Amino acid sequence: MNIEQLVASEAICTTKARYCHFIDLKRWDDLRQLCVPDARLTFRGIDGQVLY
């Protein structure tokens, strides 16, 4: 793996960690900053019911 691949891999890991953190804390405005403008997310409970 070269340096560019390592940098890209770290950026992906960091973004994924931020994504999970924002979802855990229900920080929807911060989560919105990570997504493309027309992204649609649906969160479901373990029973399949839509939560958000």
PQR file with spaces between the fields and no chain letter, atoms N, CA, C, O and H, PARSE charges and radii, in Angstrom:
ATOM       1  N    MET     1       0.863   -1.173    0.000 -0.4000 1.5000
ATOM       2  CA   MET     1       0.000    0.000    0.000 -0.0000 2.0000
ATOM       3  C    MET     1       0.910    1.236    0.000  0.5500 1.7000
ATOM       4  O    MET     1       1.851    1.327    0.788 -0.5500 1.4000
ATOM       5  N    ASN     2       0.615    2.175   -0.890 -0.4000 1.5000
ATOM       6  CA   ASN     2       1.431    3.391   -0.939 -0.0000 2.0000
ATOM       7  C    ASN     2       0.836    4.471   -0.031  0.5500 1.7000
ATOM       8  O    ASN     2      -0.230    4.279    0.554 -0.5500 1.4000
ATOM       9  H    ASN     2      -0.150    2.101   -1.531  0.4000 1.0000
ATOM      10  N    ILE     3       1.521    5.589    0.080 -0.4000 1.5000
ATOM      11  CA   ILE     3       1.114    6.647    1.013 -0.0000 2.0000
ATOM      12  C    ILE     3      -0.252    7.231    0.657  0.5500 1.7000
ATOM      13  O    ILE     3      -1.041    7.548    1.546 -0.5500 1.4000
ATOM      14  H    ILE     3       2.387    5.745   -0.396  0.4000 1.0000
ATOM      15  N    GLU     4      -0.534    7.373   -0.645 -0.4000 1.5000
ATOM      16  CA   GLU     4      -1.833    7.911   -1.049 -0.0000 2.0000
ATOM      17  C    GLU     4      -2.971    6.985   -0.624  0.5500 1.7000
ATOM      18  O    GLU     4      -4.028    7.445   -0.192 -0.5500 1.4000
ATOM      19  H    GLU     4       0.107    7.115   -1.368  0.4000 1.0000
ATOM      20  N    GLN     5      -2.751    5.700   -0.748 -0.4000 1.5000
ATOM      21  CA   GLN     5      -3.769    4.730   -0.331 -0.0000 2.0000
ATOM      22  C    GLN     5      -3.959    4.749    1.179  0.5500 1.7000
ATOM      23  O    GLN     5      -5.084    4.628    1.665 -0.5500 1.4000
ATOM      24  H    GLN     5      -1.892    5.326   -1.098  0.4000 1.0000
ATOM      25  N    LEU     6      -2.872    4.900    1.922 -0.4000 1.5000
ATOM      26  CA   LEU     6      -2.975    4.982    3.380 -0.0000 2.0000
ATOM      27  C    LEU     6      -3.745    6.228    3.813  0.5500 1.7000
ATOM      28  O    LEU     6      -4.577    6.165    4.718 -0.5500 1.4000
ATOM      29  H    LEU     6      -1.958    4.998    1.528  0.4000 1.0000
ATOM      30  N    VAL     7      -3.465    7.352    3.168 -0.4000 1.5000
ATOM      31  CA   VAL     7      -4.166    8.600    3.485 -0.0000 2.0000
ATOM      32  C    VAL     7      -5.659    8.455    3.166  0.5500 1.7000
ATOM      33  O    VAL     7      -6.508    8.856    3.961 -0.5500 1.4000
ATOM      34  H    VAL     7      -2.789    7.403    2.433  0.4000 1.0000
ATOM      35  N    ALA     8      -5.971    7.882    2.004 -0.4000 1.5000
ATOM      36  CA   ALA     8      -7.373    7.678    1.623 -0.0000 2.0000
ATOM      37  C    ALA     8      -8.072    6.733    2.597  0.5500 1.7000
ATOM      38  O    ALA     8      -9.213    6.983    2.987 -0.5500 1.4000
ATOM      39  H    ALA     8      -5.281    7.556    1.358  0.4000 1.0000
ATOM      40  N    SER     9      -7.413    5.671    2.988 -0.4000 1.5000
ATOM      41  CA   SER     9      -7.985    4.710    3.935 -0.0000 2.0000
ATOM      42  C    SER     9      -8.276    5.373    5.276  0.5500 1.7000
ATOM      43  O    SER     9      -9.328    5.134    5.870 -0.5500 1.4000
ATOM      44  H    SER     9      -6.487    5.468    2.671  0.4000 1.0000
ATOM      45  N    GLU    10      -7.370    6.189    5.750 -0.4000 1.5000
ATOM      46  CA   GLU    10      -7.575    6.892    7.022 -0.0000 2.0000
ATOM      47  C    GLU    10      -8.730    7.873    6.921  0.5500 1.7000
ATOM      48  O    GLU    10      -9.503    8.014    7.868 -0.5500 1.4000
ATOM      49  H    GLU    10      -6.516    6.384    5.268  0.4000 1.0000
ATOM      50  N    ALA    11      -8.859    8.551    5.795 -0.4000 1.5000
ATOM      51  CA   ALA    11      -9.973    9.487    5.604 -0.0000 2.0000
ATOM      52  C    ALA    11     -11.306    8.755    5.633  0.5500 1.7000
ATOM      53  O    ALA    11     -12.270    9.245    6.221 -0.5500 1.4000
ATOM      54  H    ALA    11      -8.231    8.436    5.025  0.4000 1.0000
ATOM      55  N    ILE    12     -11.369    7.595    5.007 -0.4000 1.5000
ATOM      56  CA   ILE    12     -12.595    6.799    5.024 -0.0000 2.0000
ATOM      57  C    ILE    12     -12.926    6.350    6.442  0.5500 1.7000
ATOM      58  O    ILE    12     -14.078    6.436    6.867 -0.5500 1.4000
ATOM      59  H    ILE    12     -10.586    7.196    4.530  0.4000 1.0000
ATOM      60  N    CYS    13     -11.930    5.873    7.172 -0.4000 1.5000
ATOM      61  CA   CYS    13     -12.152    5.424    8.558 -0.0000 2.0000
ATOM      62  C    CYS    13     -12.629    6.565    9.440  0.5500 1.7000
ATOM      63  O    CYS    13     -13.531    6.384   10.258 -0.5500 1.4000
ATOM      64  H    CYS    13     -10.994    5.803    6.826  0.4000 1.0000
ATOM      65  N    THR    14     -12.036    7.729    9.282 -0.4000 1.5000
ATOM      66  CA   THR    14     -12.419    8.902   10.071 -0.0000 2.0000
ATOM      67  C    THR    14     -13.851    9.315    9.762  0.5500 1.7000
ATOM      68  O    THR    14     -14.622    9.606   10.676 -0.5500 1.4000
ATOM      69  H    THR    14     -11.303    7.876    8.617  0.4000 1.0000
ATOM      70  N    THR    15     -14.209    9.343    8.493 -0.4000 1.5000
ATOM      71  CA   THR    15     -15.569    9.718    8.102 -0.0000 2.0000
ATOM      72  C    THR    15     -16.584    8.715    8.635  0.5500 1.7000
ATOM      73  O    THR    15     -17.647    9.105    9.117 -0.5500 1.4000
ATOM      74  H    THR    15     -13.582    9.107    7.751  0.4000 1.0000
ATOM      75  N    LYS    16     -16.268    7.438    8.553 -0.4000 1.5000
ATOM      76  CA   LYS    16     -17.184    6.413    9.069 -0.0000 2.0000
ATOM      77  C    LYS    16     -17.357    6.555   10.579  0.5500 1.7000
ATOM      78  O    LYS    16     -18.465    6.405   11.092 -0.5500 1.4000
ATOM      79  H    LYS    16     -15.404    7.121    8.162  0.4000 1.0000
ATOM      80  N    ALA    17     -16.279    6.840   11.284 -0.4000 1.5000
ATOM      81  CA   ALA    17     -16.364    7.024   12.741 -0.0000 2.0000
ATOM      82  C    ALA    17     -17.242    8.226   13.079  0.5500 1.7000
ATOM      83  O    ALA    17     -18.055    8.164   14.001 -0.5500 1.4000
ATOM      84  H    ALA    17     -15.379    6.962   10.867  0.4000 1.0000
ATOM      85  N    ARG    18     -17.081    9.312   12.339 -0.4000 1.5000
ATOM      86  CA   ARG    18     -17.910   10.501   12.566 -0.0000 2.0000
ATOM      87  C    ARG    18     -19.376   10.181   12.286  0.5500 1.7000
ATOM      88  O    ARG    18     -20.260   10.593   13.038 -0.5500 1.4000
ATOM      89  H    ARG    18     -16.420    9.362   11.590  0.4000 1.0000
ATOM      90  N    TYR    19     -19.635    9.445   11.199 -0.4000 1.5000
ATOM      91  CA   TYR    19     -20.992    9.030   10.836 -0.0000 2.0000
ATOM      92  C    TYR    19     -21.644    8.267   11.988  0.5500 1.7000
ATOM      93  O    TYR    19     -22.756    8.595   12.401 -0.5500 1.4000
ATOM      94  H    TYR    19     -18.918    9.111   10.587  0.4000 1.0000
ATOM      95  N    CYS    20     -20.965    7.267   12.498 -0.4000 1.5000
ATOM      96  CA   CYS    20     -21.503    6.455   13.604 -0.0000 2.0000
ATOM      97  C    CYS    20     -21.697    7.290   14.862  0.5500 1.7000
ATOM      98  O    CYS    20     -22.704    7.142   15.556 -0.5500 1.4000
ATOM      99  H    CYS    20     -20.062    7.001   12.162  0.4000 1.0000
ATOM     100  N    HIS    21     -20.753    8.155   15.158 -0.4000 1.5000
ATOM     101  CA   HIS    21     -20.829    9.020   16.340 -0.0000 2.0000
ATOM     102  C    HIS    21     -22.057    9.932   16.251  0.5500 1.7000
ATOM     103  O    HIS    21     -22.811   10.058   17.216 -0.5500 1.4000
ATOM     104  H    HIS    21     -19.935    8.275   14.594  0.4000 1.0000
ATOM     105  N    PHE    22     -22.253   10.564   15.095 -0.4000 1.5000
ATOM     106  CA   PHE    22     -23.384   11.472   14.926 -0.0000 2.0000
ATOM     107  C    PHE    22     -24.707   10.725   15.035  0.5500 1.7000
ATOM     108  O    PHE    22     -25.660   11.253   15.609 -0.5500 1.4000
ATOM     109  H    PHE    22     -21.640   10.462   14.311  0.4000 1.0000
ATOM     110  N    ILE    23     -24.789    9.518   14.500 -0.4000 1.5000
ATOM     111  CA   ILE    23     -26.018    8.731   14.619 -0.0000 2.0000
ATOM     112  C    ILE    23     -26.258    8.350   16.079  0.5500 1.7000
ATOM     113  O    ILE    23     -27.378    8.475   16.573 -0.5500 1.4000
ATOM     114  H    ILE    23     -24.016    9.089   14.033  0.4000 1.0000
ATOM     115  N    ASP    24     -25.221    7.888   16.771 -0.4000 1.5000
ATOM     116  CA   ASP    24     -25.382    7.491   18.177 -0.0000 2.0000
ATOM     117  C    ASP    24     -25.898    8.635   19.035  0.5500 1.7000
ATOM     118  O    ASP    24     -26.704    8.423   19.941 -0.5500 1.4000
ATOM     119  H    ASP    24     -24.311    7.786   16.369  0.4000 1.0000
ATOM     120  N    LEU    25     -25.436    9.843   18.753 -0.4000 1.5000
ATOM     121  CA   LEU    25     -25.837   11.007   19.548 -0.0000 2.0000
ATOM     122  C    LEU    25     -27.015   11.765   18.956  0.5500 1.7000
ATOM     123  O    LEU    25     -27.415   12.809   19.472 -0.5500 1.4000
ATOM     124  H    LEU    25     -24.781   10.015   18.017  0.4000 1.0000
ATOM     125  N    LYS    26     -27.576   11.226   17.853 -0.4000 1.5000
ATOM     126  CA   LYS    26     -28.713   11.857   17.174 -0.0000 2.0000
ATOM     127  C    LYS    26     -28.400   13.305   16.793  0.5500 1.7000
ATOM     128  O    LYS    26     -29.241   14.194   16.932 -0.5500 1.4000
ATOM     129  H    LYS    26     -27.251   10.378   17.434  0.4000 1.0000
ATOM     130  N    ARG    27     -27.198   13.519   16.319 -0.4000 1.5000
ATOM     131  CA   ARG    27     -26.761   14.850   15.868 -0.0000 2.0000
ATOM     132  C    ARG    27     -27.020   14.941   14.363  0.5500 1.7000
ATOM     133  O    ARG    27     -26.099   14.856   13.551 -0.5500 1.4000
ATOM     134  H    ARG    27     -26.515   12.797   16.207  0.4000 1.0000
ATOM     135  N    TRP    28     -28.299   15.114   14.011 -0.4000 1.5000
ATOM     136  CA   TRP    28     -28.735   15.036   12.629 -0.0000 2.0000
ATOM     137  C    TRP    28     -28.142   16.139   11.766  0.5500 1.7000
ATOM     138  O    TRP    28     -27.809   15.889   10.608 -0.5500 1.4000
ATOM     139  H    TRP    28     -29.047   15.183   14.670  0.4000 1.0000
ATOM     140  N    ASP    29     -28.001   17.346   12.292 -0.4000 1.5000
ATOM     141  CA   ASP    29     -27.416   18.431   11.492 -0.0000 2.0000
ATOM     142  C    ASP    29     -25.962   18.135   11.155  0.5500 1.7000
ATOM     143  O    ASP    29     -25.521   18.409   10.039 -0.5500 1.4000
ATOM     144  H    ASP    29     -28.272   17.549   13.233  0.4000 1.0000
ATOM     145  N    ASP    30     -25.220   17.585   12.093 -0.4000 1.5000
ATOM     146  CA   ASP    30     -23.824   17.222   11.822 -0.0000 2.0000
ATOM     147  C    ASP    30     -23.755   16.074   10.822  0.5500 1.7000
ATOM     148  O    ASP    30     -22.898   16.063    9.939 -0.5500 1.4000
ATOM     149  H    ASP    30     -25.579   17.362   12.999  0.4000 1.0000
ATOM     150  N    LEU    31     -24.656   15.113   10.964 -0.4000 1.5000
ATOM     151  CA   LEU    31     -24.700   13.994   10.026 -0.0000 2.0000
ATOM     152  C    LEU    31     -24.989   14.491    8.611  0.5500 1.7000
ATOM     153  O    LEU    31     -24.416   13.999    7.639 -0.5500 1.4000
ATOM     154  H    LEU    31     -25.352   15.122   11.682  0.4000 1.0000
ATOM     155  N    ARG    32     -25.873   15.460    8.514 -0.4000 1.5000
ATOM     156  CA   ARG    32     -26.232   16.023    7.217 -0.0000 2.0000
ATOM     157  C    ARG    32     -25.004   16.570    6.489  0.5500 1.7000
ATOM     158  O    ARG    32     -24.929   16.510    5.262 -0.5500 1.4000
ATOM     159  H    ARG    32     -26.338   15.859    9.304  0.4000 1.0000
ATOM     160  N    GLN    33     -24.048   17.100    7.242 -0.4000 1.5000
ATOM     161  CA   GLN    33     -22.826   17.658    6.636 -0.0000 2.0000
ATOM     162  C    GLN    33     -21.962   16.589    5.971  0.5500 1.7000
ATOM     163  O    GLN    33     -21.172   16.905    5.081 -0.5500 1.4000
ATOM     164  H    GLN    33     -24.109   17.149    8.239  0.4000 1.0000
ATOM     165  N    LEU    34     -22.099   15.329    6.388 -0.4000 1.5000
ATOM     166  CA   LEU    34     -21.312   14.240    5.816 -0.0000 2.0000
ATOM     167  C    LEU    34     -21.918   13.675    4.538  0.5500 1.7000
ATOM     168  O    LEU    34     -21.248   12.956    3.797 -0.5500 1.4000
ATOM     169  H    LEU    34     -22.740   15.073    7.111  0.4000 1.0000
ATOM     170  N    CYS    35     -23.177   13.997    4.278 -0.4000 1.5000
ATOM     171  CA   CYS    35     -23.900   13.369    3.174 -0.0000 2.0000
ATOM     172  C    CYS    35     -24.056   14.316    1.993  0.5500 1.7000
ATOM     173  O    CYS    35     -23.953   15.535    2.132 -0.5500 1.4000
ATOM     174  H    CYS    35     -23.721   14.581    4.880  0.4000 1.0000
ATOM     175  N    VAL    36     -24.303   13.734    0.841 -0.4000 1.5000
ATOM     176  CA   VAL    36     -24.627   14.547   -0.327 -0.0000 2.0000
ATOM     177  C    VAL    36     -25.985   15.188   -0.094  0.5500 1.7000
ATOM     178  O    VAL    36     -26.791   14.646    0.663 -0.5500 1.4000
ATOM     179  H    VAL    36     -24.387   12.744    0.728  0.4000 1.0000
ATOM     180  N    PRO    37     -26.265   16.330   -0.724 -0.5600 1.5000
ATOM     181  CA   PRO    37     -27.509   17.064   -0.438  0.2800 2.0000
ATOM     182  C    PRO    37     -28.792   16.268   -0.639  0.5500 1.7000
ATOM     183  O    PRO    37     -29.765   16.507    0.076 -0.5500 1.4000
ATOM     184  N    ASP    38     -28.832   15.339   -1.576 -0.4000 1.5000
ATOM     185  CA   ASP    38     -30.079   14.618   -1.837 -0.0000 2.0000
ATOM     186  C    ASP    38     -30.118   13.225   -1.207  0.5500 1.7000
ATOM     187  O    ASP    38     -30.924   12.386   -1.609 -0.5500 1.4000
ATOM     188  H    ASP    38     -28.042   15.145   -2.157  0.4000 1.0000
ATOM     189  N    ALA    39     -29.260   12.977   -0.231 -0.4000 1.5000
ATOM     190  CA   ALA    39     -29.254   11.677    0.452 -0.0000 2.0000
ATOM     191  C    ALA    39     -30.526   11.511    1.281  0.5500 1.7000
ATOM     192  O    ALA    39     -31.025   12.468    1.874 -0.5500 1.4000
ATOM     193  H    ALA    39     -28.605   13.658    0.096  0.4000 1.0000
ATOM     194  N    ARG    40     -31.033   10.300    1.314 -0.4000 1.5000
ATOM     195  CA   ARG    40     -32.206    9.971    2.130 -0.0000 2.0000
ATOM     196  C    ARG    40     -31.829    8.804    3.027  0.5500 1.7000
ATOM     197  O    ARG    40     -31.417    7.748    2.547 -0.5500 1.4000
ATOM     198  H    ARG    40     -30.628    9.523    0.833  0.4000 1.0000
ATOM     199  N    LEU    41     -31.970    9.001    4.328 -0.4000 1.5000
ATOM     200  CA   LEU    41     -31.640    7.959    5.297 -0.0000 2.0000
ATOM     201  C    LEU    41     -32.903    7.587    6.066  0.5500 1.7000
ATOM     202  O    LEU    41     -33.692    8.459    6.429 -0.5500 1.4000
ATOM     203  H    LEU    41     -32.305    9.859    4.717  0.4000 1.0000
ATOM     204  N    THR    42     -33.089    6.316    6.309 -0.4000 1.5000
ATOM     205  CA   THR    42     -34.190    5.835    7.128 -0.0000 2.0000
ATOM     206  C    THR    42     -33.602    4.922    8.191  0.5500 1.7000
ATOM     207  O    THR    42     -32.876    3.977    7.881 -0.5500 1.4000
ATOM     208  H    THR    42     -32.447    5.608    6.015  0.4000 1.0000
ATOM     209  N    PHE    43     -33.922    5.213    9.445 -0.4000 1.5000
ATOM     210  CA   PHE    43     -33.432    4.406   10.555 -0.0000 2.0000
ATOM     211  C    PHE    43     -34.594    3.577   11.093  0.5500 1.7000
ATOM     212  O    PHE    43     -35.678    4.095   11.361 -0.5500 1.4000
ATOM     213  H    PHE    43     -34.511    5.980    9.696  0.4000 1.0000
ATOM     214  N    ARG    44     -34.344    2.286   11.242 -0.4000 1.5000
ATOM     215  CA   ARG    44     -35.383    1.364   11.687 -0.0000 2.0000
ATOM     216  C    ARG    44     -34.977    0.688   13.007  0.5500 1.7000
ATOM     217  O    ARG    44     -33.798    0.453   13.272 -0.5500 1.4000
ATOM     218  H    ARG    44     -33.463    1.865   11.024  0.4000 1.0000
ATOM     219  N    GLY    45     -35.967    0.396   13.798 -0.4000 1.5000
ATOM     220  CA   GLY    45     -35.728   -0.364   15.017 -0.0000 2.0000
ATOM     221  C    GLY    45     -35.546   -1.836   14.706  0.5500 1.7000
ATOM     222  O    GLY    45     -35.656   -2.252   13.553 -0.5500 1.4000
ATOM     223  H    GLY    45     -36.925    0.587   13.583  0.4000 1.0000
ATOM     224  N    ILE    46     -35.267   -2.625   15.734 -0.4000 1.5000
ATOM     225  CA   ILE    46     -35.031   -4.053   15.508 -0.0000 2.0000
ATOM     226  C    ILE    46     -36.281   -4.758   15.010  0.5500 1.7000
ATOM     227  O    ILE    46     -36.195   -5.838   14.426 -0.5500 1.4000
ATOM     228  H    ILE    46     -35.177   -2.288   16.671  0.4000 1.0000
ATOM     229  N    ASP    47     -37.443   -4.155   15.236 -0.4000 1.5000
ATOM     230  CA   ASP    47     -38.694   -4.740   14.743 -0.0000 2.0000
ATOM     231  C    ASP    47     -39.031   -4.279   13.331  0.5500 1.7000
ATOM     232  O    ASP    47     -40.048   -4.695   12.775 -0.5500 1.4000
ATOM     233  H    ASP    47     -37.513   -3.278   15.711  0.4000 1.0000
ATOM     234  N    GLY    48     -38.196   -3.426   12.741 -0.4000 1.5000
ATOM     235  CA   GLY    48     -38.413   -2.942   11.382 -0.0000 2.0000
ATOM     236  C    GLY    48     -39.194   -1.653   11.306  0.5500 1.7000
ATOM     237  O    GLY    48     -39.349   -1.089   10.223 -0.5500 1.4000
ATOM     238  H    GLY    48     -37.370   -3.088   13.192  0.4000 1.0000
ATOM     239  N    GLN    49     -39.696   -1.170   12.444 -0.4000 1.5000
ATOM     240  CA   GLN    49     -40.476    0.072   12.456 -0.0000 2.0000
ATOM     241  C    GLN    49     -39.545    1.258   12.208  0.5500 1.7000
ATOM     242  O    GLN    49     -38.434    1.307   12.736 -0.5500 1.4000
ATOM     243  H    GLN    49     -39.571   -1.629   13.323  0.4000 1.0000
ATOM     244  N    VAL    50     -40.009    2.215   11.399 -0.4000 1.5000
ATOM     245  CA   VAL    50     -39.232    3.413   11.109 -0.0000 2.0000
ATOM     246  C    VAL    50     -39.121    4.270   12.361  0.5500 1.7000
ATOM     247  O    VAL    50     -40.130    4.617   12.975 -0.5500 1.4000
ATOM     248  H    VAL    50     -40.912    2.175   10.970  0.4000 1.0000
ATOM     249  N    LEU    51     -37.876    4.613   12.742 -0.4000 1.5000
ATOM     250  CA   LEU    51     -37.633    5.455   13.900 -0.0000 2.0000
ATOM     251  C    LEU    51     -37.484    6.921   13.488  0.5500 1.7000
ATOM     252  O    LEU    51     -38.072    7.814   14.098 -0.5500 1.4000
ATOM     253  H    LEU    51     -37.057    4.331   12.243  0.4000 1.0000
ATOM     254  N    TYR    52     -36.695    7.148   12.450 -0.4000 1.5000
ATOM     255  CA   TYR    52     -36.420    8.503   11.968 -0.0000 2.0000
ATOM     256  C    TYR    52     -36.390    8.491   10.468  0.5500 1.7000
ATOM     257  O    TYR    52     -36.174    9.532    9.847 -0.5500 1.4000
ATOM     258  H    TYR    52     -36.217    6.423   11.955  0.4000 1.0000
